[in-house]
Amino acid sequence: LIEAARRKEALSSKMKQLQKFLLEAGVSARVSMNVQMQAHERLSATVPVLITDVVALRHLSSSIRTELLAEVTGPYVHTHGFYRTIHVMNVRIAQTLANAIDFCAFTARDKVFYAGDAAGVAYIVQTGKLEYSPASGGGFVPTSQLTPREMIAEAALWTHWTHVGSLTTLSGCSVLRIDAEKQLRILSRCEKTKAFTAEYARSYSRVLRSSDYRLVSDLFVPESDFDRIMSALPDEAKKVVSLIAMELLHQVSSVSWSFG
């Protein structure tokens, strides 16, 4: 009850400040009403607590913080085969990739991005529901509702991408945002992951360029699922990944045998 009273008092204080500003700025009654209604709705909304909101976590060492971030983001990013492969190649690099991810919270009816916006990040839905709408004249792409663990705008990680639709929240949402430049800098710290990422990006770009543009969206690029991109990699790149996977399998088998 005490906490609820504090929230109510804080909301009242913020609304009074807003009303004072609107009055002193000479804002018309119509615009003032719309502003106050939306402000009240959004200030009253329940927004998920993000890792960046937890003050105690700001005092962690960088190594412990990275370990925590990897634990929190892992279940979401590892749904994608690329990140599972990086984990096989270099566990430390895979964990550090969590530092390329931001945590974002939105209230209902927020716009996450618009068609025509330059895209330097990909998104993974953590909680809540969102709706993707293609730009007018968006070919055969339907309006789609998104739920947790779905990736949005993956093309931004591998190409110079411009959004071809808009993304709107239908409820309070938390979203992981993967920064393409930060991710590339981290992957470039290891020669194996750097080379694999370069080949993967080239293969993805080739698939995108050959796709029917009427079918392409921020949610879907034909023939771009992980297995197909992997099959399109040069033989040398596929060989390297296979050898690393076999080495890991051998290590796991050795451990299992020693405890058997």
VEXBAKOL-997709 format. One record per residue: x, y, z of N, C-alpha, C, CB in turn. Coordinates in steps of 0.02 Angstrom, whole numbers, plus 32768, in hexadecimal, padded with zeros to 4 digits. Glycine has a CB too. Example, Ala and Ser with C-alpha at 12.3 -4.5 7.8 and 13.67 -1.06 7.14 Angstrom:
REM residues 2
82947EE4818682677F1F818682947F5B818682357F2081C4/82827F90816282AC7FCB816582858002818A82C07FE2811E/
END
This chain:
REM residues 260
80297FC48000800080008000802B803F80007FD28000803C/8061803C8026808E8077802A80AD80847FE680C5806B805F/80C2804E7FC480E180567F8380AF80717F5080FE80127F6A/807180597F53803C80717F26802F80BB7F317FFB80487F30/802F80D07F71802481167F81805D81427F66801E81207FCD/809A81287F6980D4814D7F4F80D081557F03811681297F62/80BB81207EE180B481247E99807F81567E8580A480DE7E7C/804781567EAA801081847E9C802781CC7EA67FD481757EC7/804D81D77EDC8066821A7EEB809782317EB58088821C7F30/80C382037E9E80F482157E6A80D182257E29812681DB7E60/809D81FE7E188076820B7DDB8055824F7DDE804281D57DD0/8037825F7E17801582A07E20804682D97E187FF382A37E64/808282D27E3480B583067E3080CB83127DE880F282F37E5B/80D582DB7DC380EA82E17D7D80B483017D5280FC829C7D60/807582EF7D5E803E830B7D37803683567D467FFD82E67D46/803E836B7D85803983B17D96807083DA7D74803E83BB7DE3/80AC83BC7D7180E483DE7D4F80D583E67D05812683B67D59/80B883B17CE780A683B47CA0807183E97C94808D836E7C88/803D83EA7CBE8008841B7CB6802284627CBB7FD184107CEB/8051846D7CEA806F84B07CF2809584C47CB3809F84B17D2F/80BA84957C9780E084A27C5980B084B47C20810B84667C46/807C848C7C16804D84967BDF802B84DA7BE58019845E7BDD/801984EC7C237FF7852D7C2F802685677C1F7FDE85317C77/806485637C398094859A7C2F80AA859F7BE780D085907C5C/80AA85667BC280BF85677B7C8087857C7B4D80D885227B67/804B85867B698013859D7B407FF985697B0F802785DA7B1A/7FFF85297B217FE984F37AF67F9C84F27AF3800484AE7B0E/7F8084E77AB87F3884E87AAF7F1784B17AD97F2684DE7A65/7ED784BA7AE87EB2848B7B127EB084457AF27E6B84A47B1E/7EA884447AAF7EA384037A8D7EE483DC7A937E92840C7A43/7F1C83FD7A837F5D83DC7A867F6E83CB7ACE7F9484087A67/7F5F83F97AFC7F6E83ED7B437F4983AF7B5D7F5A842A7B6C/7F0A83A77B487EE3836D7B5E7F02832D7B447E9B83737B46/7F15832C7B047F3382F07AE67F7582DE7B097F3F82FA7A9B/7F9D83127B167FDE83077B377FD482E97B7C800783497B3B/7FA683077BA27F9B82F07BE77F7E82A97BE97F6C83207C0A/7F52829A7BBB7F3482577BB97F6982227BAC7EFC82537B84/7F94822F7B7A7FC781FD7B6A7FFC81F97BA07FE9820D7B27/800F82327BBC804082337BF28027820B7C2E8051827B7C07/7FE882177C417FCB81F37C7A7FC981A87C6D7F85820D7C89/7FB681967C307FB2814E7C1E7FF6812D7C247F9681467BD8/8029814E7C0A806B81307C08808E81327C4B809681527BD3/808381677C7180A081697CB4808081367CE3809A81AF7CD1/804181257CD4801D80F57CFE802B80AD7CEA7FD281017CF9/804780A37CAE8052805F7C948088803C7CBC806580617C4A/80807FFA7CC080B37FD07CE080E97FC07CAD80937F8F7CFD/81257FD57CB9815D7FC97C8B818B7F947CAA8184800B7C7C/81A07F627C8381CC7F2E7C9E820C7F4C7CBC81DE7EFC7C68/82247F2F7CF282637F457D10829C7F297CE5826A7F2C7D5B/82C67F567CCD82FF7F427CA3833E7F3B7CCE830A7F747C6A/836D7F167CB383AC7F0C7CD783CF7F4F7CE383DB7EDD7CB0/83C57F7F7CB583E47FC17CBC83C37FEA7CF483E07FE77C7B/83887FD67D0B83667FFA7D41837E7FE57D86831B7FF07D3B/83A07FAD7D8A83B47F917DCB83F57FB27DE183BD7F427DC7/83F07FDF7E10842A80097E2584647FDE7E3E8415803B7E5B/84557FA97E64848A7F807E8284B87F627E4D846B7F497EAD/849C7F547E1284C47F347DDE84F87F627DBF84967F1A7DA7/84F07FA37DCA85217FD37DAF85647FCF7DD48506801A7DB3/85657FAD7E0D85A17FA97E3585C87F687E2985907FAF7E7F/85B07F3F7DFB85D27F007DEC86117F0D7DC385A37ED07DC7/86417EE07DC8867B7EE37D9C86657ED27D5586B37EB17DB5/868D7EE77D24867A7EDC7CDE86747E927CCE86AD7EFC7CAF/869F7E687CED869E7E207CDE865E7DFF7CFA86DC7DFE7CFC/864C7E117D37860F7DF57D5585D17E0F7D30860B7E067DA1/85D37E4F7D1D859A7E6C7CF985917E497CB685A57EB87CEF/85C87E3D7C9285C57E1A7C5285A87DD47C5B860A7E167C31/85BE7DB27C9085A47D6E7C9D85597D707CAA85C97D4F7CDA/85427DA27CCF84FB7DA97CDD84D47DB87C9D84EF7DE17D11/84ED7DE77C7584CC7DF97C3684C67DBC7C0884F17E317C13/84FB7D957C0584FA7D597BDA84C57D287BF2853F7D387BDA/84BE7D227C34848C7CF47C5084457D0C7C4084967CEF7C9D/843B7D4D7C4383F87D697C3883E57D687BEE83F47DB07C53/84147D787BC284057D7D7B7B840B7D3A7B5684327DB07B5A/84327D0C7B72843E7CCC7B5084017CA77B3884637CA07B7E/83CD7C9E7B6183927C797B4B83707C987B0E83607C747B83/837C7CD87B02835C7CFA7AC983887CF77A8B834C7D437ADB/83C77D0A7A9283F27D0C7A5684057CC67A3E84327D337A65/84087C967A6C841C7C527A5783E57C2C7A3484327C2C7A93/83AA7C4C7A2A83787C2D79FE838F7C3279B683337C4F7A07/83C17C5D79A883DC7C667965841C7C3D795E83EA7CB17956/84207C17792884597BEB791D849C7C0E7919844F7BC478DE/849D7C4D790284DC7C7178FE84FC7C77794284D17CB778E0/84D57C8A797584F07C9479B785037C5279D884BE7CBA79E3/84E07C1D79C984F37BDB79E385367BC779C584BE7BA679D4/85417BD7798685807BC6796585BA7BEE7983857B7BD37919/85AE7C2E798F85E27C5879AF85F47C3C79F385CB7CA279B4/85C17C247A1785CD7C077A5A85FA7BC97A55858B7BF57A7B/85F07BA27A21861B7B677A1586627B7D7A0585FE7B3B79DD/86687BB179DD86AA7BC879C786D37BE77A0186A37BFB7990/86B27C117A2886D67C367A5C86A47C4C7A9186FC7C747A3E/86A37C287AC886727C357AFD86797C7C7B1986797C027B36/86B77C927B2186C37CD57B3E86A77D0B7B10870E7CE07B4A/86B27D047ACF86987D357AA0864B7D347AA186B27D277A57/862F7CF87AA485E67CF17AA685C87D147AE385D27CA67AA7/85EA7D0E7B1C85D27D2F7B5985D97D7B7B5385F87D167B97/86117D927B37861E7DD97B3185EC7DFB7B0186657DE67B18/85D07DD57AD3859E7DF17AA485627E0F7AC985857DBB7A74/85587DFA7B0785217E167B2F852B7E617B38851C7DF37B73/856A7E797B3485777EC17B3C85627EE97AFE85C17ECC7B49/854F7EC67AC885357EE87A8C84EA7EED7A8D854C7EC27A4D/84CB7ED87AC584827ED67ACA84697F097AFD846A7E8F7ADD/84387F307AE884177F607B1583D37F447B2884117FA67AF4/83BA7F597B6283787F467B7A834A7F837B74837A7F2B7BC3/83127F7B7B5182E47FB37B46829E7FA17B5F82E37FC67AFC/827C7FD17B7B82377FC87B92820A7FF97B6E82317FD17BE0/81CE7FE27B5C819D800B7B39815980037B5A819A7FF97AEE/813080367B5480EB80307B6980C080227B2C80D380727B8E/808180137B37805480027AFF804F803C7ACD800E7FF07B19/804D802A7A8D804580587A55808280847A48800980847A60/80BB80707A6280FA80927A518110807B7A0B813280847A86/813180A779E78150809579A88199808479B5814980CE7973/81AD804779A481F2803279AD821C804A797381F77FE479B3/8202804379368222806178FB81ED806B78C4825C803478E2/82008095789381D480A5785B81F4808C781A81C780F07857/81C9807F77E881E3806F77A5820C80AA778C81A880607774/82468099776F827280CD775582AA80E07785824B81097745/82A480CC77C582DA80D977F5831780AF77E582C280CC783E/835280CD77EB839080A677E583958077782183CF80D477E0/83AC803A781583AD8008784B83F57FF3785983827FCB7838/840A7FFD7897844C7FE678AC84487FB278E38476802078C3/840A7F9E78F383FF7F6D792883CA7F3A791483EB7F90796A/83CF7EFF7932839A7ECC792D83797EC8797183B67E867915/833C7EAE797283167EA979B083007E6179BE82D87ED779AC/82FC7E5079FE82DE7E117A1282AB7E227A4983157DDE7A2D/826D7E0B7A3E82387E187A6F82467DF07AAE81F27E077A51/82457E127AE7824F7DF17B27820D7DE47B49827D7E1B7B54/81E47E187B5181A17E107B6D81717E3E7B4881A07E1F7BB9/81317E2D7B4A80FE7E577B2B80EF7E447AE381137E9E7B2E/80C47E6C7AC480AE7E607A8080B97E9E7A5580647E4B7A7E/80CD7E937A1780D87EC979E880B87EB879A581247ED779DE/80AD7EEC797D80907EE2793B80BC7F01790680487EFF7937/80CA7EDB78D180F27EF3789A80C57F00785E812A7EC07887/80CB7F3C784180A37F4E780780D17F6177CE80727F897818/80C97F42779480F47F54775B80E47F99774180EC7F217723/81147FB8772081087FF9770280D37FF276CB8149801876E5/80B2802976BB80818026768580A4800F7645805E806B767A/80847FE2762180A37FC575E680D67F9075F980C47FFA75BC/80CC7F71763480FB7F40764D80F47EFA763080F57F3B7696/80DD7EF675F180DA7EB675CF80AA7E8575F0811E7E9775CC/80C47E4875FD809A7E13761880A47E0B766480A97DD275F5/80C27E3C768580D27E3576CC80947E4776F6810E7E6376DF/807D7E1A772180427E28774A80557E4D778B801D7DE8775B/80247E6C77AA802D7E8777EE80337E4B781E7FF17EB57803/80637E4E784C80707E15787780757E2B78C080B17DF37862/805C7E0078ED80657E0B7934809F7DE0794D80247DFA795B/80C97DFE797881067DDD798F81017DCE79D981437E097980/81207D9879EC81217D827A3281697D747A4780F47D437A3B/81767D677A8881BA7D5F7AA081E67D2E7A7981B87D487AE6/82267D417A74825D7D1C7A5682607D237A0A82587CD37A67/82337D4A79ED82377D5579A5826A7D8C799681F27D677988/82927D81796182C47DB3794D82A77DDF791683057D907934/82B87E1F791A829F7E5178EB82DA7E7778CD826D7E83790E/82D87E81788B830B7EA6786783517E86786C830F7EEE7882/83537E44786683937E21786783C27E3C7831838A7DD6785F/83A57E5077F883CD7E6877C083FB7EA177D483A17E7E7787/83E87EC7780884127EFF781F84557EE8783A83ED7F277854/84597EA8785084987E8E786B84CA7E7D7834848A7E507894/84B27E7177F784DE7E5877C284E27E85778684C67E1477AC/84B67EB7778184B57EE3774684A77F2B775C847F7ECB7714/84AB7F59772D84947F9D773884497F9C772B84B97FD2770A/84227F9E776083DA7F91775B83B07FCF776B83C77F58778A/83797FD5774783488009775583067FE677628341803C7719/82E47FF9779882A57FD877AA82717FE0777282897FF477EC/824F7FA97762821D7FAA772E81D67FA4774B822A7F7176FB/81D07FAF778B81907FAE77AD81977FD077F081767F6577B7/81627FD3781681647FF3785881527FC0788E8133802F785B/816D7FCB78C981617F9E790281427FC5793B81A47F7D7919/81087FAD795280E27FCF798680D37F9E79BF80A07FEB796A/80D87FB679FD80C97F8B7A36807D7F877A4080EB7FA67A76/80657F4C7A52801F7F437A6180137F417AAD80057F027A41/80497F3A7AD280467F377B1B80887F517B3680387EEE7B35/808F7F547B7880D17F637B9481027F2D7B7E80CD7F687BE1/813C7F407B68816C7F107B4B81B27F1D7B64816A7F147AFF/81D97EE87B6782227EEF7B6E82417ECC7B33823C7ED17BB3/82747EEC7B1782937ED57AD982DF7ED87ADF827B7F017A9C/83007EA57AC583497EA67AC1835C7EC67A7E83677E5E7AC7/838C7EF27A8083A17F157A4383EB7F067A3783957F627A49/83FA7EE47A01843E7ECF79F1845E7F0379C284407E8879D0/84937F2379D984B57F5679B384E67F35798284DA7F8879E1/84DC7F40794285057F1E790F854E7F31791384EA7F2E78C9/855E7F70791D85A37F87791F85C77F6B795D85A77FD4791F/85A67F6F799785C47F5479D485D07F0979CD85987F637A11/859F7EE679B085A67E9E79A785E27E8D797B85677E807989/85EA7EB3794486217EA5791686647EB27938861B7ED178D7/86697EE7796186A87EF5798486BB7EBC79B386A37F3779AB/868A7EA079D586987E697A0386AC7E2A79DD865B7E5B7A30/86877E1A79A886967DDE798186DB7DE3795F86607DD3794C/86F27E20795387337E2A7931876F7E1F795F87367E6F7914/87627E1579A087997E0979CF87B87DC479C787817E137A16/87947D9779A787AD7D53799C87AD7D46795187817D1E79C1/87E57D2E793687EB7D2578ED87B77CF478D288317D0D78DC/87A97CBE78F887797C8C78E187327CA878DC87797C4F790F/871D7CCB791186D97CE7791086D47D2278DF86C57CFE7957/870B7D4778D7870C7D7E78A687037D63785F874D7DA578AC/87297D2F784E87257D13780B86E17CF377FD875C7CDE7801/86C77CCF783086857CAF7828864F7CE4781F86767C827864/86517D197846861F7D4E784186217D7077FC86297D827878/865D7D7C77E386637D9B77A186447D70776A86AE7DA97791/86527D2E776C86357D01773B85E97CFB774286557CBB7741/85D37CFA7781858B7CF4778D85677D337772857C7CEC77DA/85847D6E777F85667DAC776685657DAF771A858C7DE97782/859A7D9776FB859C7D9776B185667D68769585E27D807699/855F7D2E76B3852C7CFE769C84E67D1B76A585337CBB76C1/84DB7D3A76E084997D5876ED848B7D8F76B984977D757735/84BC7DB876AB84B37DEE767A84A27DD4763584F37E197677/84C47D9D762184B57D7F75E0846C7D6775DD84E57D4575D1/84567D47761384117D2E761683E17D69761284057D057657/83EE7D9E763783C27DD9763883BD7DF875F383DB7E0C766B/83F67E0075D183F67E1F758F83D07DF6755B843E7E297577/83CF7DB4756483AD7D89753383637D7E754583D17D46752F/834C7D99757D83077D8E759382D67DB9756C83017D9B75DD/82997DA2756682627DC8754A82507DFF757D82237D9A753A/825C7E3E756A82537E757599820C7E7875B482657EB77579/81DB7E5D759081957E5F75A6818A7E3275E381677E4A756E/81B87E0475EF81B17DD5762881DC7DE9766381C37D907611/82087E1A765982387E2D768D82187E5D76BF82777E4C766E/82267E5276FF820F7E7F773382437E82776A81CA7E69774F/82357EA7779E82627EA877D9825D7E67780082527EE37806/822B7E3F77F182217DFF781582397DC377ED81D87DF67826/823D7DCB77AC82497D907782826E7DA2774282067D6F7770/82A27D7B773582C67D7D76F582C67D3576DB83107D9A76FD/82A97D2876A182A57CE3768782E97CC1768582867CE37642/82EA7C82769983267C587696835E7C7076C483407C55764E/834D7C9776F883837CB3772283887C92776783777CFD772C/83657C5A7771836B7C3877B283B27C1E77B983387BFE77B8/83C77C1177F6840D7C01780684277BC677DD84147BF37850/84017B9177D884197B5677B584277B64776B83E67B1D77BB/83FC7B8D774D84067B9D770684437BCB76FC83C77BBF76E8/844B7BFB772A84867C26772584C67BFD772E84837C60775A/84C47BCF775D84FF7BA47768850E7B7A772B84F27B7677A5/84DB7B60770A84E67B3676CF85037B5E769584A57B1476B8/84FA7BA1769785137BCC7662855A7BE6767084E57C067658/85757BD676AB85B97BEC76BC85EC7BC8769085C87BDF7706/86257BE67685865B7BC47661866F7B84768686997BF37658/86877B53766186997B13767F86CB7B1A76B886B57AE4764A/86FB7B4876B1872E7B5176E387107B68772687637B8376CB/86E07B96772186BF7BAF775E86967B78777F86927BEB774D/86737B507757864C7B197773867A7AE5779486217AF8773C/86B47ADB777686E47AAB779186FD7AC177D6871F7AA27760/870C7B0277DC87247B1D781C86F07B13785387357B687816/86B17B237843867B7B1B787486737AD2788886387B377858/86777AA57856866F7A5D786486A77A447891866F7A357822/86E47A5A7885871D7A4478AE87167A5C78F6875F7A5E7890/86FF7A9A78FE86F67AB6794286BF7A8F796686E47B01793F/86897A80794286527A5A796086687A14797586177A55792F/869179F5794B86AA79B2795A86D979B3799686CE7994791D/870179E9799A872F79F079D3870879F67A14875D7A2D79C9/86D27A207A1286A97A287A4D868779E77A6186747A5F7A41/866D79C37A2F864D79837A3C867D79527A5C8630796679FB/86BC79547A4586EF79287A6186FD793A7AAA8731792D7A38/86FF797B7AB9870A79927AFD86D1797B7B2B871279DE7B00/869479837B138659796E7B3B865A79237B47861879827B18/866C78FD7B13866F78B47B1886A4789F7B4A867D78957AD4/86DD78C37B49871378B27B7886FE78BE7BC0875178DC7B68/86DB78F67BCC86C379047C0F869178D17C2586A5794A7C12/866378BE7BF98630788D7C098650784A7C1A85FF78847BCF/868478387BF486A777F87BFF86CB77F87C4386D977EA7BC7/86E978317C53870F78347C9286E2782E7CCF873778757C96/86A278417CC88674783C7CFF864677FE7CFA864A787B7D03/865177D97CC58624779F7CB9863377657CE8862A77887C72/
END
